[in-house]
Amino acid sequence: MNIDWYILSWIQDNLRCIFLDWLMPLISALGNGGAVWLAAAAVLLCFRKYRRYGVLLLMALAAGVLVGNLCLKNIVARPRPCWLDTTVQLLISSPDDYSFPSGHTLSSTIAAVILTSADRRFGYAAIPLAALIAFSRLYLYVHFPSDVAGAAGIGLLLAFAVLRFGGRALDAAGERLRAKNGGGQ
């Protein structure tokens, strides 16, 4: 048995309990479609001080969907653990798309990085929530640990790329807009 199956089996054998069976579907649902992170971006957009990070978060989440969900999932085409081992009772509906990378983990990692960059205090909530969402995908038996680890790595790369290059693009767009409007008059 490889490490992915070993970890999933260990979680099922040692951590499954009534409380987590109730909690993990709720935690996972926060990451459905990146919902909690889209809501965070919307809140950031409401405040001038954080508006730039709201835009960057939306850009990075869009990049995550394009790279992770539309490209990599279909290129790698990895079956989910729940498709390969149907003996584990699922607590949520079996997802229809492929397993690698975990979209929940990808969007959560992106959001945690960008929210922490906006204000370290935001990271105190975003990082643990991102970790819980990622873990919930293992607990719920819908991703392999390598799906989650790979998604976290891809999420870090995308978040840092958007912070660096997306910020430059926003600055350039702002300069063009100011020039078009007569130098900010």
C-alpha positions in Angstrom: 0.0 0.0 0.0 1.4 3.4 -0.9 1.6 6.4 1.4 -1.6 8.0 0.0 -3.7 4.9 0.8 -1.9 4.5 4.1 -2.8 8.0 5.3 -6.4 7.7 4.1 -6.8 4.4 5.9 -5.2 5.8 9.1 -7.7 8.7 9.0 -10.6 6.4 8.5 -9.4 4.0 11.2 -8.3 6.4 13.9 -10.1 9.8 13.4 -13.6 8.9 12.3 -16.2 9.9 14.9 -19.7 11.3 15.2 -18.5 14.8 15.8 -16.1 14.9 12.8 -18.7 13.1 10.7 -20.9 16.1 11.4 -18.3 18.8 11.2 -16.2 17.9 8.2 -19.0 18.1 5.6 -19.7 21.6 6.9 -16.1 22.7 6.7 -15.7 21.2 3.2 -18.9 23.0 2.1 -17.2 26.4 2.9 -14.8 25.6 0.1 -17.4 24.5 -2.5 -16.8 26.7 -5.5 -14.4 28.8 -3.3 -17.5 30.3 -1.7 -15.9 31.4 1.6 -12.9 32.9 -0.3 -15.2 34.7 -2.8 -17.1 36.2 0.1 -13.7 37.3 1.6 -12.8 39.0 -1.7 -16.1 40.8 -1.7 -15.5 42.1 1.8 -12.0 43.3 0.8 -13.5 45.1 -2.2 -15.7 47.1 0.2 -12.8 48.8 1.9 -10.4 51.1 0.1 -7.5 50.0 2.2 -7.9 46.4 1.1 -9.6 46.8 -2.3 -6.3 46.0 -4.2 -6.1 42.6 -2.3 -9.7 41.9 -3.1 -9.0 42.3 -6.8 -5.8 40.2 -6.5 -7.7 37.5 -4.7 -10.3 37.3 -7.4 -7.5 37.2 -10.1 -5.7 34.4 -8.2 -8.9 32.4 -7.7 -9.7 32.7 -11.4 -6.2 31.5 -12.2 -6.7 28.6 -9.8 -9.9 27.5 -11.6 -8.2 27.7 -15.0 -5.0 25.9 -14.0 -6.4 23.4 -11.5 -10.0 22.6 -12.4 -10.0 23.2 -16.2 -6.4 22.1 -17.1 -4.7 19.8 -14.6 -7.7 17.8 -13.5 -8.4 16.8 -17.1 -4.8 16.3 -18.1 -3.9 14.1 -15.0 -7.4 12.5 -14.9 -6.7 10.8 -11.6 -9.6 8.8 -10.2 -10.8 9.8 -6.7 -10.2 7.4 -3.8 -13.9 7.0 -3.3 -14.2 5.8 -6.9 -11.5 3.2 -6.4 -12.5 2.0 -2.9 -16.3 2.0 -2.5 -16.2 0.3 0.9 -15.9 3.6 2.7 -19.3 5.3 3.4 -19.2 8.8 2.0 -20.6 11.6 4.1 -21.1 13.8 1.0 -22.1 13.2 -2.6 -19.3 11.7 -4.7 -17.8 14.4 -6.8 -18.0 14.1 -10.6 -14.7 15.5 -11.6 -11.2 14.1 -11.3 -9.1 14.1 -8.1 -5.8 16.0 -8.9 -5.4 18.7 -7.7 -7.9 19.4 -4.9 -9.8 22.5 -6.0 -10.8 23.1 -2.4 -7.2 23.1 -1.2 -6.0 25.1 -4.2 -8.5 28.0 -3.6 -7.9 27.8 0.1 -4.2 28.1 -0.2 -4.4 30.9 -2.7 -6.8 32.8 -0.4 -4.8 32.2 2.8 -1.6 33.6 1.1 -3.3 36.7 -0.3 -5.4 37.4 2.8 -2.3 37.1 5.0 -0.5 39.5 2.6 -3.3 42.0 2.9 -3.1 41.9 6.7 -1.3 39.4 8.9 -4.3 39.3 11.2 -6.4 38.0 8.4 -4.1 35.1 8.2 -4.9 34.1 11.8 -8.3 33.0 10.5 -7.5 32.2 6.9 -4.6 29.8 7.4 -6.3 27.5 10.0 -9.5 27.5 7.9 -7.6 26.6 4.7 -5.9 23.8 6.6 -9.2 22.5 7.9 -10.8 22.6 4.4 -7.8 20.7 3.0 -8.0 18.1 5.8 -11.8 17.7 5.3 -11.2 16.5 1.8 -9.1 13.6 3.1 -11.5 12.9 6.0 -14.4 12.8 3.5 -12.4 10.3 1.3 -12.7 12.4 -1.9 -9.0 13.2 -2.3 -5.7 11.6 -1.9 -3.1 13.3 0.3 -0.9 13.9 -2.8 -3.9 15.7 -4.4 -4.0 18.0 -1.4 -0.2 18.5 -1.2 0.0 19.2 -4.9 -2.8 21.7 -4.7 -1.2 23.5 -1.8 2.0 23.8 -3.8 0.3 25.0 -6.9 -1.8 27.4 -4.8 1.4 28.9 -3.3 2.9 29.4 -6.7 -0.2 31.0 -8.2 -0.8 33.3 -5.2 2.8 34.6 -5.1 2.7 35.0 -8.9 -0.5 37.0 -8.8 0.8 39.1 -5.9 3.9 39.9 -7.9 2.7 40.2 -11.4 -1.0 41.0 -10.9 0.0 43.9 -8.6 2.2 45.2 -11.4 -0.7 44.9 -13.9 -3.0 46.7 -11.5 -0.5 49.5 -11.1 0.0 49.8 -14.9 -3.8 49.9 -15.4 -4.2 52.6 -12.7 -1.5 54.7 -14.4 -3.2 54.4 -17.8 -6.5 55.3 -16.3 -5.0 58.4 -14.5 -3.3 59.5 -17.7 -6.5 59.0 -19.7 -8.4 61.1 -17.2 -5.9 64.0 -17.3 -3.4 63.0 -14.6 -5.9 62.3 -11.8 -7.9 65.6 -11.9 
